[in-house]
């Protein structure tokens, strides 16, 4: 009787371990999917920052050129605050 009881407990424990392992597999997949989506979003944000930095640099260069051209005329002066 004791052997049968232990076998029942063993089977019950095995089924519970199987449920835990299935849960871990599901969590691992969810984490992997989240990691992939997060990496893709960060890559997109990095790309957008690079594009914006180039645009800002271009505007700064244009503004500098415009300021130099404006100051080349004696009647115009650019004042800094």
C-alpha positions as CSV (number, residue, x, y, z in Angstrom):
1,X,0.0,0.0,0.0
2,X,2.8,2.4,0.9
3,X,4.5,1.8,-2.5
4,X,1.2,2.6,-4.4
5,X,0.8,5.7,-2.4
6,X,4.4,6.9,-3.2
7,X,3.8,6.1,-6.9
8,X,0.7,8.3,-6.8
9,X,2.5,11.1,-5.1
10,X,5.4,10.7,-7.6
11,X,3.0,10.9,-10.6
12,X,1.3,14.0,-9.1
13,X,4.7,15.7,-8.5
14,X,5.7,14.8,-12.1
15,X,2.6,16.3,-13.5
16,X,3.1,19.5,-11.5
17,X,6.7,19.8,-12.7
18,X,5.5,19.3,-16.3
19,X,3.1,22.3,-15.7
20,X,5.9,24.4,-14.3
21,X,8.1,23.5,-17.3
22,X,5.4,24.4,-19.7
23,X,4.9,27.7,-18.0
24,X,8.6,28.4,-18.2
25,X,8.6,27.7,-21.9
26,X,5.7,30.1,-22.4
27,X,7.5,32.8,-20.4
28,X,10.7,32.3,-22.3
29,X,8.9,32.7,-25.6
30,X,7.2,35.8,-24.3
31,X,10.5,37.3,-23.1
32,X,12.2,36.5,-26.4
33,X,9.3,38.2,-28.3
34,X,9.5,41.2,-26.1
35,X,13.3,41.4,-26.5
36,X,12.9,41.2,-30.3
37,X,10.3,43.9,-30.4
38,X,12.2,46.1,-28.0
39,X,15.4,45.7,-30.1
40,X,13.6,46.6,-33.3
41,X,12.1,49.8,-31.6
42,X,15.4,50.9,-30.3
43,X,17.0,50.4,-33.7
44,X,14.3,52.6,-35.2
45,X,14.8,55.3,-32.5
46,X,18.5,55.2,-33.1
47,X,18.0,55.6,-36.9
48,X,15.6,58.6,-36.3
49,X,18.1,60.2,-34.0
50,X,20.8,59.9,-36.6
51,X,18.5,61.5,-39.3
52,X,17.6,64.3,-36.9
53,X,21.2,65.0,-36.0
54,X,22.1,65.3,-39.7
55,X,19.1,67.7,-40.3
56,X,20.1,69.8,-37.3
57,X,23.7,69.9,-38.5
58,X,22.5,71.0,-42.0
59,X,20.3,73.7,-40.5
60,X,23.2,74.9,-38.3
61,X,25.5,75.1,-41.4
62,X,22.9,77.0,-43.4
63,X,22.4,79.4,-40.5
64,X,26.1,79.9,-40.1
65,X,26.5,80.6,-43.8
66,X,23.5,83.0,-43.8
67,X,24.9,84.8,-40.8
68,X,28.3,85.2,-42.5
69,X,26.6,86.5,-45.6
70,X,24.5,88.9,-43.6
71,X,27.5,90.2,-41.6
72,X,29.4,90.7,-44.9
73,X,27.1,93.7,-45.6
74,X,28.1,96.7,-43.5
75,X,24.5,97.8,-42.8
76,X,23.5,94.6,-41.1
77,X,24.8,93.4,-37.7
78,X,23.8,90.3,-35.9
79,X,23.6,90.9,-32.1
80,X,23.9,88.1,-29.6
81,X,22.0,88.4,-26.3
